[in-house]
Amino acid sequence: SRRLGMSLGIDLIPKKVCSLNCVYCEVGKTTKLTLDRMEYVKYDQVIAELKQFMSNKPKIDYITFSGSGEPTLNSQIGEVLNFVKKNYPDIKTAVLTNGTLFFNPKLRVELLQADVILPSLDAASQAVFEKIDRPNLNLKIETYIQGLIDLRKEYKGKICLEIFLLKNYNDSKEELDLLKKAILKINPDSIQLNTLDRPGTVAGIIPLSKNELREIIDY
């Protein structure tokens, strides 16, 4: 992983179950657009595979919850995380998430043990949120942002906020103003600005240049 060194990914979601259907997603189009938390991949299956893999004593820096969809949709993510922390205490844990479900207090509690949480936030207005992330209809940007604010209040680990920027989607001054206000309220430890590197799900989307990203960083 460019961010986490040698990382073992745990994928708790079938392709592609997600709360968003982002225009830039490298995994592909969402097939099940949902906010319903379920045991999509069985706990026992995951633990059995993990034990088998770890029996070879691999040299890894992180065990990372990520994969083919939104990992926090799996209702057992907290139990899997507990198992990892108990059985492999020397390995750090990370959760790569779109961040949409942190309005759920139970989920926030489940992830308190993680060393790093890397949530996304690509927009701070409903219109731009719907344009770039194409969320489940029941998901509102205010609820999404408030969930991240509440996570910061409760979670003592590191939060690295990821923002994906696309030309003519979320790079207007108005949207950047709103994002800046949201970021200040969320108060992450760091921010990573991303732009298009691999094909997304929509044709014709345009990445930002390094200079444009630099200008946004300075702003």
PyMOL commands that place a pseudoatom at each C-alpha (Angstrom):
pseudoatom trace, name=CA, resn=SER, resi=1, chain=A, elem=C, hetatm=0, pos=[0.000, 0.000, 0.000]
pseudoatom trace, name=CA, resn=ARG, resi=2, chain=A, elem=C, hetatm=0, pos=[1.276, 3.477, -0.864]
pseudoatom trace, name=CA, resn=ARG, resi=3, chain=A, elem=C, hetatm=0, pos=[-0.076, 4.657, 2.472]
pseudoatom trace, name=CA, resn=LEU, resi=4, chain=A, elem=C, hetatm=0, pos=[0.483, 1.773, 4.874]
pseudoatom trace, name=CA, resn=GLY, resi=5, chain=A, elem=C, hetatm=0, pos=[3.530, -0.184, 3.718]
pseudoatom trace, name=CA, resn=MET, resi=6, chain=A, elem=C, hetatm=0, pos=[3.058, -3.972, 3.535]
pseudoatom trace, name=CA, resn=SER, resi=7, chain=A, elem=C, hetatm=0, pos=[-0.658, -4.415, 4.141]
pseudoatom trace, name=CA, resn=LEU, resi=8, chain=A, elem=C, hetatm=0, pos=[-2.835, -7.533, 4.396]
pseudoatom trace, name=CA, resn=GLY, resi=9, chain=A, elem=C, hetatm=0, pos=[-6.316, -6.699, 3.129]
pseudoatom trace, name=CA, resn=ILE, resi=10, chain=A, elem=C, hetatm=0, pos=[-9.417, -8.231, 4.699]
pseudoatom trace, name=CA, resn=ASP, resi=11, chain=A, elem=C, hetatm=0, pos=[-12.412, -8.010, 2.377]
pseudoatom trace, name=CA, resn=LEU, resi=12, chain=A, elem=C, hetatm=0, pos=[-15.724, -8.368, 4.236]
pseudoatom trace, name=CA, resn=ILE, resi=13, chain=A, elem=C, hetatm=0, pos=[-18.045, -7.406, 1.362]
pseudoatom trace, name=CA, resn=PRO, resi=14, chain=A, elem=C, hetatm=0, pos=[-18.910, -9.093, -1.966]
pseudoatom trace, name=CA, resn=LYS, resi=15, chain=A, elem=C, hetatm=0, pos=[-18.295, -7.091, -5.130]
pseudoatom trace, name=CA, resn=LYS, resi=16, chain=A, elem=C, hetatm=0, pos=[-19.805, -4.581, -5.206]
pseudoatom trace, name=CA, resn=VAL, resi=17, chain=A, elem=C, hetatm=0, pos=[-22.011, -3.809, -2.215]
pseudoatom trace, name=CA, resn=CYS, resi=18, chain=A, elem=C, hetatm=0, pos=[-21.674, -0.151, -1.202]
pseudoatom trace, name=CA, resn=SER, resi=19, chain=A, elem=C, hetatm=0, pos=[-23.513, 2.897, 0.122]
pseudoatom trace, name=CA, resn=LEU, resi=20, chain=A, elem=C, hetatm=0, pos=[-22.127, 4.948, -2.783]
pseudoatom trace, name=CA, resn=ASN, resi=21, chain=A, elem=C, hetatm=0, pos=[-21.724, 4.515, -6.536]
pseudoatom trace, name=CA, resn=CYS, resi=22, chain=A, elem=C, hetatm=0, pos=[-18.852, 6.937, -7.149]
pseudoatom trace, name=CA, resn=VAL, resi=23, chain=A, elem=C, hetatm=0, pos=[-18.116, 8.050, -10.697]
pseudoatom trace, name=CA, resn=TYR, resi=24, chain=A, elem=C, hetatm=0, pos=[-14.384, 7.424, -10.148]
pseudoatom trace, name=CA, resn=CYS, resi=25, chain=A, elem=C, hetatm=0, pos=[-14.496, 4.005, -8.446]
pseudoatom trace, name=CA, resn=GLU, resi=26, chain=A, elem=C, hetatm=0, pos=[-11.774, 1.673, -9.741]
pseudoatom trace, name=CA, resn=VAL, resi=27, chain=A, elem=C, hetatm=0, pos=[-13.649, -1.392, -8.421]
pseudoatom trace, name=CA, resn=GLY, resi=28, chain=A, elem=C, hetatm=0, pos=[-16.527, -0.744, -10.835]
pseudoatom trace, name=CA, resn=LYS, resi=29, chain=A, elem=C, hetatm=0, pos=[-20.222, 0.109, -10.646]
pseudoatom trace, name=CA, resn=THR, resi=30, chain=A, elem=C, hetatm=0, pos=[-22.122, -0.635, -7.456]
pseudoatom trace, name=CA, resn=THR, resi=31, chain=A, elem=C, hetatm=0, pos=[-24.442, -3.612, -7.853]
pseudoatom trace, name=CA, resn=LYS, resi=32, chain=A, elem=C, hetatm=0, pos=[-26.162, -3.245, -4.457]
pseudoatom trace, name=CA, resn=LEU, resi=33, chain=A, elem=C, hetatm=0, pos=[-26.554, 0.372, -3.279]
pseudoatom trace, name=CA, resn=THR, resi=34, chain=A, elem=C, hetatm=0, pos=[-27.473, -0.013, 0.376]
pseudoatom trace, name=CA, resn=LEU, resi=35, chain=A, elem=C, hetatm=0, pos=[-27.121, 1.220, 3.959]
pseudoatom trace, name=CA, resn=ASP, resi=36, chain=A, elem=C, hetatm=0, pos=[-28.120, -2.173, 5.420]
pseudoatom trace, name=CA, resn=ARG, resi=37, chain=A, elem=C, hetatm=0, pos=[-25.472, -3.715, 7.664]
pseudoatom trace, name=CA, resn=MET, resi=38, chain=A, elem=C, hetatm=0, pos=[-25.400, -7.515, 7.401]
pseudoatom trace, name=CA, resn=GLU, resi=39, chain=A, elem=C, hetatm=0, pos=[-22.916, -10.380, 7.744]
pseudoatom trace, name=CA, resn=TYR, resi=40, chain=A, elem=C, hetatm=0, pos=[-22.202, -10.342, 4.012]
pseudoatom trace, name=CA, resn=VAL, resi=41, chain=A, elem=C, hetatm=0, pos=[-19.100, -12.520, 4.447]
pseudoatom trace, name=CA, resn=LYS, resi=42, chain=A, elem=C, hetatm=0, pos=[-19.298, -14.924, 7.389]
pseudoatom trace, name=CA, resn=TYR, resi=43, chain=A, elem=C, hetatm=0, pos=[-17.117, -14.246, 10.428]
pseudoatom trace, name=CA, resn=ASP, resi=44, chain=A, elem=C, hetatm=0, pos=[-16.004, -17.896, 10.709]
pseudoatom trace, name=CA, resn=GLN, resi=45, chain=A, elem=C, hetatm=0, pos=[-14.865, -17.933, 7.069]
pseudoatom trace, name=CA, resn=VAL, resi=46, chain=A, elem=C, hetatm=0, pos=[-12.785, -14.792, 7.510]
pseudoatom trace, name=CA, resn=ILE, resi=47, chain=A, elem=C, hetatm=0, pos=[-11.156, -15.995, 10.735]
pseudoatom trace, name=CA, resn=ALA, resi=48, chain=A, elem=C, hetatm=0, pos=[-10.303, -19.387, 9.229]
pseudoatom trace, name=CA, resn=GLU, resi=49, chain=A, elem=C, hetatm=0, pos=[-8.589, -17.767, 6.216]
pseudoatom trace, name=CA, resn=LEU, resi=50, chain=A, elem=C, hetatm=0, pos=[-6.804, -15.261, 8.435]
pseudoatom trace, name=CA, resn=LYS, resi=51, chain=A, elem=C, hetatm=0, pos=[-5.459, -17.968, 10.767]
pseudoatom trace, name=CA, resn=GLN, resi=52, chain=A, elem=C, hetatm=0, pos=[-4.216, -19.977, 7.792]
pseudoatom trace, name=CA, resn=PHE, resi=53, chain=A, elem=C, hetatm=0, pos=[-2.470, -16.983, 6.241]
pseudoatom trace, name=CA, resn=MET, resi=54, chain=A, elem=C, hetatm=0, pos=[-0.922, -15.790, 9.503]
pseudoatom trace, name=CA, resn=SER, resi=55, chain=A, elem=C, hetatm=0, pos=[0.386, -19.285, 10.335]
pseudoatom trace, name=CA, resn=ASN, resi=56, chain=A, elem=C, hetatm=0, pos=[3.154, -18.615, 7.778]
pseudoatom trace, name=CA, resn=LYS, resi=57, chain=A, elem=C, hetatm=0, pos=[4.283, -15.639, 9.903]
pseudoatom trace, name=CA, resn=PRO, resi=58, chain=A, elem=C, hetatm=0, pos=[4.244, -13.061, 7.091]
pseudoatom trace, name=CA, resn=LYS, resi=59, chain=A, elem=C, hetatm=0, pos=[6.068, -9.757, 7.545]
pseudoatom trace, name=CA, resn=ILE, resi=60, chain=A, elem=C, hetatm=0, pos=[3.303, -7.171, 7.378]
pseudoatom trace, name=CA, resn=ASP, resi=61, chain=A, elem=C, hetatm=0, pos=[2.873, -3.649, 8.758]
pseudoatom trace, name=CA, resn=TYR, resi=62, chain=A, elem=C, hetatm=0, pos=[-0.918, -3.425, 8.760]
pseudoatom trace, name=CA, resn=ILE, resi=63, chain=A, elem=C, hetatm=0, pos=[-4.018, -5.555, 8.601]
pseudoatom trace, name=CA, resn=THR, resi=64, chain=A, elem=C, hetatm=0, pos=[-6.406, -3.418, 6.567]
pseudoatom trace, name=CA, resn=PHE, resi=65, chain=A, elem=C, hetatm=0, pos=[-10.173, -3.645, 6.244]
pseudoatom trace, name=CA, resn=SER, resi=66, chain=A, elem=C, hetatm=0, pos=[-10.977, -2.615, 2.674]
pseudoatom trace, name=CA, resn=GLY, resi=67, chain=A, elem=C, hetatm=0, pos=[-11.835, -4.405, -0.555]
pseudoatom trace, name=CA, resn=SER, resi=68, chain=A, elem=C, hetatm=0, pos=[-14.635, -4.860, -3.070]
pseudoatom trace, name=CA, resn=GLY, resi=69, chain=A, elem=C, hetatm=0, pos=[-17.260, -2.678, -1.373]
pseudoatom trace, name=CA, resn=GLU, resi=70, chain=A, elem=C, hetatm=0, pos=[-17.825, -0.684, 1.824]
pseudoatom trace, name=CA, resn=PRO, resi=71, chain=A, elem=C, hetatm=0, pos=[-16.318, -2.753, 4.697]
pseudoatom trace, name=CA, resn=THR, resi=72, chain=A, elem=C, hetatm=0, pos=[-18.359, -1.088, 7.458]
pseudoatom trace, name=CA, resn=LEU, resi=73, chain=A, elem=C, hetatm=0, pos=[-21.534, -2.559, 5.918]
pseudoatom trace, name=CA, resn=ASN, resi=74, chain=A, elem=C, hetatm=0, pos=[-20.457, -5.898, 7.395]
pseudoatom trace, name=CA, resn=SER, resi=75, chain=A, elem=C, hetatm=0, pos=[-22.146, -6.149, 10.790]
pseudoatom trace, name=CA, resn=GLN, resi=76, chain=A, elem=C, hetatm=0, pos=[-19.277, -8.292, 12.142]
pseudoatom trace, name=CA, resn=ILE, resi=77, chain=A, elem=C, hetatm=0, pos=[-16.401, -5.925, 11.343]
pseudoatom trace, name=CA, resn=GLY, resi=78, chain=A, elem=C, hetatm=0, pos=[-16.025, -5.093, 15.032]
pseudoatom trace, name=CA, resn=GLU, resi=79, chain=A, elem=C, hetatm=0, pos=[-15.778, -8.780, 15.964]
pseudoatom trace, name=CA, resn=VAL, resi=80, chain=A, elem=C, hetatm=0, pos=[-13.139, -9.420, 13.292]
pseudoatom trace, name=CA, resn=LEU, resi=81, chain=A, elem=C, hetatm=0, pos=[-11.193, -6.367, 14.479]
pseudoatom trace, name=CA, resn=ASN, resi=82, chain=A, elem=C, hetatm=0, pos=[-11.375, -7.632, 18.083]
pseudoatom trace, name=CA, resn=PHE, resi=83, chain=A, elem=C, hetatm=0, pos=[-9.989, -11.003, 16.968]
pseudoatom trace, name=CA, resn=VAL, resi=84, chain=A, elem=C, hetatm=0, pos=[-7.105, -9.335, 15.120]
pseudoatom trace, name=CA, resn=LYS, resi=85, chain=A, elem=C, hetatm=0, pos=[-6.184, -7.069, 18.058]
pseudoatom trace, name=CA, resn=LYS, resi=86, chain=A, elem=C, hetatm=0, pos=[-6.295, -9.990, 20.501]
pseudoatom trace, name=CA, resn=ASN, resi=87, chain=A, elem=C, hetatm=0, pos=[-4.377, -12.513, 18.405]
pseudoatom trace, name=CA, resn=TYR, resi=88, chain=A, elem=C, hetatm=0, pos=[-1.939, -10.287, 16.465]
pseudoatom trace, name=CA, resn=PRO, resi=89, chain=A, elem=C, hetatm=0, pos=[-1.271, -7.372, 18.850]
pseudoatom trace, name=CA, resn=ASP, resi=90, chain=A, elem=C, hetatm=0, pos=[2.016, -6.392, 17.203]
pseudoatom trace, name=CA, resn=ILE, resi=91, chain=A, elem=C, hetatm=0, pos=[0.378, -5.618, 13.841]
pseudoatom trace, name=CA, resn=LYS, resi=92, chain=A, elem=C, hetatm=0, pos=[-1.387, -2.300, 13.352]
pseudoatom trace, name=CA, resn=THR, resi=93, chain=A, elem=C, hetatm=0, pos=[-4.935, -2.162, 11.992]
pseudoatom trace, name=CA, resn=ALA, resi=94, chain=A, elem=C, hetatm=0, pos=[-6.458, 0.224, 9.451]
pseudoatom trace, name=CA, resn=VAL, resi=95, chain=A, elem=C, hetatm=0, pos=[-9.981, 0.726, 8.133]
pseudoatom trace, name=CA, resn=LEU, resi=96, chain=A, elem=C, hetatm=0, pos=[-10.343, 2.087, 4.582]
pseudoatom trace, name=CA, resn=THR, resi=97, chain=A, elem=C, hetatm=0, pos=[-13.920, 3.351, 4.424]
pseudoatom trace, name=CA, resn=ASN, resi=98, chain=A, elem=C, hetatm=0, pos=[-16.047, 5.817, 2.501]
pseudoatom trace, name=CA, resn=GLY, resi=99, chain=A, elem=C, hetatm=0, pos=[-17.063, 7.169, 5.918]
pseudoatom trace, name=CA, resn=THR, resi=100, chain=A, elem=C, hetatm=0, pos=[-20.782, 7.317, 5.187]
pseudoatom trace, name=CA, resn=LEU, resi=101, chain=A, elem=C, hetatm=0, pos=[-21.973, 5.081, 8.033]
pseudoatom trace, name=CA, resn=PHE, resi=102, chain=A, elem=C, hetatm=0, pos=[-20.397, 6.818, 11.016]
pseudoatom trace, name=CA, resn=PHE, resi=103, chain=A, elem=C, hetatm=0, pos=[-23.766, 8.365, 11.852]
pseudoatom trace, name=CA, resn=ASN, resi=104, chain=A, elem=C, hetatm=0, pos=[-24.351, 4.920, 13.415]
pseudoatom trace, name=CA, resn=PRO, resi=105, chain=A, elem=C, hetatm=0, pos=[-23.147, 5.058, 17.083]
pseudoatom trace, name=CA, resn=LYS, resi=106, chain=A, elem=C, hetatm=0, pos=[-22.770, 1.269, 17.231]
pseudoatom trace, name=CA, resn=LEU, resi=107, chain=A, elem=C, hetatm=0, pos=[-20.361, 1.271, 14.284]
pseudoatom trace, name=CA, resn=ARG, resi=108, chain=A, elem=C, hetatm=0, pos=[-18.267, 4.031, 15.847]
pseudoatom trace, name=CA, resn=VAL, resi=109, chain=A, elem=C, hetatm=0, pos=[-17.879, 1.940, 19.007]
pseudoatom trace, name=CA, resn=GLU, resi=110, chain=A, elem=C, hetatm=0, pos=[-16.982, -1.168, 16.964]
pseudoatom trace, name=CA, resn=LEU, resi=111, chain=A, elem=C, hetatm=0, pos=[-14.015, 0.593, 15.356]
pseudoatom trace, name=CA, resn=LEU, resi=112, chain=A, elem=C, hetatm=0, pos=[-12.531, 2.306, 18.425]
pseudoatom trace, name=CA, resn=GLN, resi=113, chain=A, elem=C, hetatm=0, pos=[-9.733, -0.283, 18.596]
pseudoatom trace, name=CA, resn=ALA, resi=114, chain=A, elem=C, hetatm=0, pos=[-8.420, 0.410, 15.073]
pseudoatom trace, name=CA, resn=ASP, resi=115, chain=A, elem=C, hetatm=0, pos=[-5.055, 2.193, 14.870]
pseudoatom trace, name=CA, resn=VAL, resi=116, chain=A, elem=C, hetatm=0, pos=[-5.937, 4.228, 11.779]
pseudoatom trace, name=CA, resn=ILE, resi=117, chain=A, elem=C, hetatm=0, pos=[-9.243, 5.057, 10.101]
pseudoatom trace, name=CA, resn=LEU, resi=118, chain=A, elem=C, hetatm=0, pos=[-9.080, 6.431, 6.559]
pseudoatom trace, name=CA, resn=PRO, resi=119, chain=A, elem=C, hetatm=0, pos=[-12.527, 7.820, 5.695]
pseudoatom trace, name=CA, resn=SER, resi=120, chain=A, elem=C, hetatm=0, pos=[-13.441, 9.674, 2.503]
pseudoatom trace, name=CA, resn=LEU, resi=121, chain=A, elem=C, hetatm=0, pos=[-15.249, 12.956, 1.973]
pseudoatom trace, name=CA, resn=ASP, resi=122, chain=A, elem=C, hetatm=0, pos=[-15.536, 14.238, -1.593]
pseudoatom trace, name=CA, resn=ALA, resi=123, chain=A, elem=C, hetatm=0, pos=[-18.239, 16.873, -1.185]
pseudoatom trace, name=CA, resn=ALA, resi=124, chain=A, elem=C, hetatm=0, pos=[-19.895, 19.082, 1.402]
pseudoatom trace, name=CA, resn=SER, resi=125, chain=A, elem=C, hetatm=0, pos=[-23.099, 20.016, -0.456]
pseudoatom trace, name=CA, resn=GLN, resi=126, chain=A, elem=C, hetatm=0, pos=[-25.919, 17.602, -1.307]
pseudoatom trace, name=CA, resn=ALA, resi=127, chain=A, elem=C, hetatm=0, pos=[-25.883, 18.494, -5.016]
pseudoatom trace, name=CA, resn=VAL, resi=128, chain=A, elem=C, hetatm=0, pos=[-22.164, 17.810, -5.492]
pseudoatom trace, name=CA, resn=PHE, resi=129, chain=A, elem=C, hetatm=0, pos=[-22.349, 14.744, -3.215]
pseudoatom trace, name=CA, resn=GLU, resi=130, chain=A, elem=C, hetatm=0, pos=[-25.026, 13.297, -5.500]
pseudoatom trace, name=CA, resn=LYS, resi=131, chain=A, elem=C, hetatm=0, pos=[-23.048, 14.224, -8.616]
pseudoatom trace, name=CA, resn=ILE, resi=132, chain=A, elem=C, hetatm=0, pos=[-19.693, 12.663, -7.687]
pseudoatom trace, name=CA, resn=ASP, resi=133, chain=A, elem=C, hetatm=0, pos=[-20.591, 9.931, -5.150]
pseudoatom trace, name=CA, resn=ARG, resi=134, chain=A, elem=C, hetatm=0, pos=[-24.143, 9.006, -6.259]
pseudoatom trace, name=CA, resn=PRO, resi=135, chain=A, elem=C, hetatm=0, pos=[-25.234, 7.831, -2.779]
pseudoatom trace, name=CA, resn=ASN, resi=136, chain=A, elem=C, hetatm=0, pos=[-28.071, 5.650, -1.551]
pseudoatom trace, name=CA, resn=LEU, resi=137, chain=A, elem=C, hetatm=0, pos=[-31.186, 7.847, -1.605]
pseudoatom trace, name=CA, resn=ASN, resi=138, chain=A, elem=C, hetatm=0, pos=[-31.474, 7.842, 2.196]
pseudoatom trace, name=CA, resn=LEU, resi=139, chain=A, elem=C, hetatm=0, pos=[-28.008, 9.308, 2.699]
pseudoatom trace, name=CA, resn=LYS, resi=140, chain=A, elem=C, hetatm=0, pos=[-27.726, 13.051, 3.296]
pseudoatom trace, name=CA, resn=ILE, resi=141, chain=A, elem=C, hetatm=0, pos=[-24.476, 15.015, 3.321]
pseudoatom trace, name=CA, resn=GLU, resi=142, chain=A, elem=C, hetatm=0, pos=[-25.224, 16.671, 6.685]
pseudoatom trace, name=CA, resn=THR, resi=143, chain=A, elem=C, hetatm=0, pos=[-25.655, 13.262, 8.341]
pseudoatom trace, name=CA, resn=TYR, resi=144, chain=A, elem=C, hetatm=0, pos=[-22.470, 11.994, 6.672]
pseudoatom trace, name=CA, resn=ILE, resi=145, chain=A, elem=C, hetatm=0, pos=[-20.360, 14.951, 7.868]
pseudoatom trace, name=CA, resn=GLN, resi=146, chain=A, elem=C, hetatm=0, pos=[-21.857, 14.865, 11.381]
pseudoatom trace, name=CA, resn=GLY, resi=147, chain=A, elem=C, hetatm=0, pos=[-20.928, 11.178, 11.622]
pseudoatom trace, name=CA, resn=LEU, resi=148, chain=A, elem=C, hetatm=0, pos=[-17.280, 12.054, 10.900]
pseudoatom trace, name=CA, resn=ILE, resi=149, chain=A, elem=C, hetatm=0, pos=[-17.386, 14.870, 13.486]
pseudoatom trace, name=CA, resn=ASP, resi=150, chain=A, elem=C, hetatm=0, pos=[-18.800, 12.438, 16.074]
pseudoatom trace, name=CA, resn=LEU, resi=151, chain=A, elem=C, hetatm=0, pos=[-16.147, 9.849, 15.191]
pseudoatom trace, name=CA, resn=ARG, resi=152, chain=A, elem=C, hetatm=0, pos=[-13.400, 12.378, 15.912]
pseudoatom trace, name=CA, resn=LYS, resi=153, chain=A, elem=C, hetatm=0, pos=[-14.908, 13.142, 19.333]
pseudoatom trace, name=CA, resn=GLU, resi=154, chain=A, elem=C, hetatm=0, pos=[-14.977, 9.462, 20.341]
pseudoatom trace, name=CA, resn=TYR, resi=155, chain=A, elem=C, hetatm=0, pos=[-12.031, 7.891, 18.519]
pseudoatom trace, name=CA, resn=LYS, resi=156, chain=A, elem=C, hetatm=0, pos=[-8.491, 8.323, 19.883]
pseudoatom trace, name=CA, resn=GLY, resi=157, chain=A, elem=C, hetatm=0, pos=[-6.594, 6.794, 16.947]
pseudoatom trace, name=CA, resn=LYS, resi=158, chain=A, elem=C, hetatm=0, pos=[-5.408, 8.505, 13.770]
pseudoatom trace, name=CA, resn=ILE, resi=159, chain=A, elem=C, hetatm=0, pos=[-7.919, 9.775, 11.203]
pseudoatom trace, name=CA, resn=CYS, resi=160, chain=A, elem=C, hetatm=0, pos=[-6.579, 10.348, 7.698]
pseudoatom trace, name=CA, resn=LEU, resi=161, chain=A, elem=C, hetatm=0, pos=[-9.288, 12.019, 5.624]
pseudoatom trace, name=CA, resn=GLU, resi=162, chain=A, elem=C, hetatm=0, pos=[-9.211, 11.244, 1.895]
pseudoatom trace, name=CA, resn=ILE, resi=163, chain=A, elem=C, hetatm=0, pos=[-10.678, 13.675, -0.628]
pseudoatom trace, name=CA, resn=PHE, resi=164, chain=A, elem=C, hetatm=0, pos=[-11.010, 12.686, -4.281]
pseudoatom trace, name=CA, resn=LEU, resi=165, chain=A, elem=C, hetatm=0, pos=[-11.007, 15.680, -6.613]
pseudoatom trace, name=CA, resn=LEU, resi=166, chain=A, elem=C, hetatm=0, pos=[-12.250, 15.747, -10.198]
pseudoatom trace, name=CA, resn=LYS, resi=167, chain=A, elem=C, hetatm=0, pos=[-12.315, 18.565, -12.732]
pseudoatom trace, name=CA, resn=ASN, resi=168, chain=A, elem=C, hetatm=0, pos=[-15.772, 20.189, -12.936]
pseudoatom trace, name=CA, resn=TYR, resi=169, chain=A, elem=C, hetatm=0, pos=[-17.176, 17.988, -10.182]
pseudoatom trace, name=CA, resn=ASN, resi=170, chain=A, elem=C, hetatm=0, pos=[-15.998, 19.219, -6.782]
pseudoatom trace, name=CA, resn=ASP, resi=171, chain=A, elem=C, hetatm=0, pos=[-13.227, 21.740, -7.559]
pseudoatom trace, name=CA, resn=SER, resi=172, chain=A, elem=C, hetatm=0, pos=[-15.324, 24.920, -7.612]
pseudoatom trace, name=CA, resn=LYS, resi=173, chain=A, elem=C, hetatm=0, pos=[-14.539, 27.654, -5.098]
pseudoatom trace, name=CA, resn=GLU, resi=174, chain=A, elem=C, hetatm=0, pos=[-18.004, 27.251, -3.573]
pseudoatom trace, name=CA, resn=GLU, resi=175, chain=A, elem=C, hetatm=0, pos=[-17.517, 23.536, -2.952]
pseudoatom trace, name=CA, resn=LEU, resi=176, chain=A, elem=C, hetatm=0, pos=[-13.946, 23.955, -1.707]
pseudoatom trace, name=CA, resn=ASP, resi=177, chain=A, elem=C, hetatm=0, pos=[-15.224, 26.601, 0.767]
pseudoatom trace, name=CA, resn=LEU, resi=178, chain=A, elem=C, hetatm=0, pos=[-17.792, 24.125, 2.118]
pseudoatom trace, name=CA, resn=LEU, resi=179, chain=A, elem=C, hetatm=0, pos=[-15.243, 21.305, 2.234]
pseudoatom trace, name=CA, resn=LYS, resi=180, chain=A, elem=C, hetatm=0, pos=[-12.830, 23.504, 4.161]
pseudoatom trace, name=CA, resn=LYS, resi=181, chain=A, elem=C, hetatm=0, pos=[-15.518, 24.304, 6.753]
pseudoatom trace, name=CA, resn=ALA, resi=182, chain=A, elem=C, hetatm=0, pos=[-16.365, 20.593, 7.081]
pseudoatom trace, name=CA, resn=ILE, resi=183, chain=A, elem=C, hetatm=0, pos=[-12.686, 19.613, 7.437]
pseudoatom trace, name=CA, resn=LEU, resi=184, chain=A, elem=C, hetatm=0, pos=[-12.162, 22.138, 10.234]
pseudoatom trace, name=CA, resn=LYS, resi=185, chain=A, elem=C, hetatm=0, pos=[-15.125, 20.636, 12.122]
pseudoatom trace, name=CA, resn=ILE, resi=186, chain=A, elem=C, hetatm=0, pos=[-13.987, 17.036, 11.527]
pseudoatom trace, name=CA, resn=ASN, resi=187, chain=A, elem=C, hetatm=0, pos=[-10.406, 17.884, 12.574]
pseudoatom trace, name=CA, resn=PRO, resi=188, chain=A, elem=C, hetatm=0, pos=[-8.580, 14.905, 10.998]
pseudoatom trace, name=CA, resn=ASP, resi=189, chain=A, elem=C, hetatm=0, pos=[-4.913, 14.187, 11.753]
pseudoatom trace, name=CA, resn=SER, resi=190, chain=A, elem=C, hetatm=0, pos=[-4.068, 14.470, 8.056]
pseudoatom trace, name=CA, resn=ILE, resi=191, chain=A, elem=C, hetatm=0, pos=[-5.711, 14.936, 4.676]
pseudoatom trace, name=CA, resn=GLN, resi=192, chain=A, elem=C, hetatm=0, pos=[-4.835, 13.114, 1.488]
pseudoatom trace, name=CA, resn=LEU, resi=193, chain=A, elem=C, hetatm=0, pos=[-5.910, 14.701, -1.775]
pseudoatom trace, name=CA, resn=ASN, resi=194, chain=A, elem=C, hetatm=0, pos=[-6.484, 12.151, -4.537]
pseudoatom trace, name=CA, resn=THR, resi=195, chain=A, elem=C, hetatm=0, pos=[-7.374, 12.467, -8.180]
pseudoatom trace, name=CA, resn=LEU, resi=196, chain=A, elem=C, hetatm=0, pos=[-7.979, 10.087, -11.076]
pseudoatom trace, name=CA, resn=ASP, resi=197, chain=A, elem=C, hetatm=0, pos=[-5.198, 7.558, -11.710]
pseudoatom trace, name=CA, resn=ARG, resi=198, chain=A, elem=C, hetatm=0, pos=[-7.154, 4.554, -13.047]
pseudoatom trace, name=CA, resn=PRO, resi=199, chain=A, elem=C, hetatm=0, pos=[-10.376, 4.365, -15.090]
pseudoatom trace, name=CA, resn=GLY, resi=200, chain=A, elem=C, hetatm=0, pos=[-13.564, 5.084, -13.151]
pseudoatom trace, name=CA, resn=THR, resi=201, chain=A, elem=C, hetatm=0, pos=[-17.140, 4.045, -13.853]
pseudoatom trace, name=CA, resn=VAL, resi=202, chain=A, elem=C, hetatm=0, pos=[-17.990, 7.086, -15.999]
pseudoatom trace, name=CA, resn=ALA, resi=203, chain=A, elem=C, hetatm=0, pos=[-16.282, 8.022, -19.252]
pseudoatom trace, name=CA, resn=GLY, resi=204, chain=A, elem=C, hetatm=0, pos=[-14.690, 11.424, -19.744]
pseudoatom trace, name=CA, resn=ILE, resi=205, chain=A, elem=C, hetatm=0, pos=[-13.888, 12.289, -16.130]
pseudoatom trace, name=CA, resn=ILE, resi=206, chain=A, elem=C, hetatm=0, pos=[-10.772, 14.455, -15.836]
pseudoatom trace, name=CA, resn=PRO, resi=207, chain=A, elem=C, hetatm=0, pos=[-8.103, 14.393, -13.105]
pseudoatom trace, name=CA, resn=LEU, resi=208, chain=A, elem=C, hetatm=0, pos=[-6.632, 17.520, -11.580]
pseudoatom trace, name=CA, resn=SER, resi=209, chain=A, elem=C, hetatm=0, pos=[-3.018, 18.396, -12.356]
pseudoatom trace, name=CA, resn=LYS, resi=210, chain=A, elem=C, hetatm=0, pos=[-0.323, 18.485, -9.675]
pseudoatom trace, name=CA, resn=ASN, resi=211, chain=A, elem=C, hetatm=0, pos=[-0.357, 22.282, -9.840]
pseudoatom trace, name=CA, resn=GLU, resi=212, chain=A, elem=C, hetatm=0, pos=[-4.123, 22.386, -9.318]
pseudoatom trace, name=CA, resn=LEU, resi=213, chain=A, elem=C, hetatm=0, pos=[-3.819, 20.037, -6.347]
pseudoatom trace, name=CA, resn=ARG, resi=214, chain=A, elem=C, hetatm=0, pos=[-1.032, 22.208, -4.944]
pseudoatom trace, name=CA, resn=GLU, resi=215, chain=A, elem=C, hetatm=0, pos=[-3.228, 25.299, -5.220]
pseudoatom trace, name=CA, resn=ILE, resi=216, chain=A, elem=C, hetatm=0, pos=[-6.003, 23.492, -3.319]
pseudoatom trace, name=CA, resn=ILE, resi=217, chain=A, elem=C, hetatm=0, pos=[-3.535, 22.418, -0.619]
pseudoatom trace, name=CA, resn=ASP, resi=218, chain=A, elem=C, hetatm=0, pos=[-2.339, 26.022, -0.233]
pseudoatom trace, name=CA, resn=TYR, resi=219, chain=A, elem=C, hetatm=0, pos=[-5.931, 27.261, -0.098]
for i in range(1, 219): cmd.bond("trace and resi %d" % i, "trace and resi %d" % (i + 1))
show_as sticks, trace
zoom trace
